Amino acid sequence: MKLVKRNQKLHNPDSPLLLGEVKESDVVKEISEPSYIDAQTRLM
């Protein structure tokens, strides 16, 4: 439960990350990731 409370404090609704914020020392790279949802067989 302590971990959950600590992570809740790290959440910033204005940040693009789920927890924490992007720091100047972080390296952010854009990648092309194919969607596997489109490749699934639909039953209906």
Secondary structure, DSSP 8 states (H G I E B T S, - for coil): -HHHHHHHHH--TTSSSSSS---TT----------SSTTS----
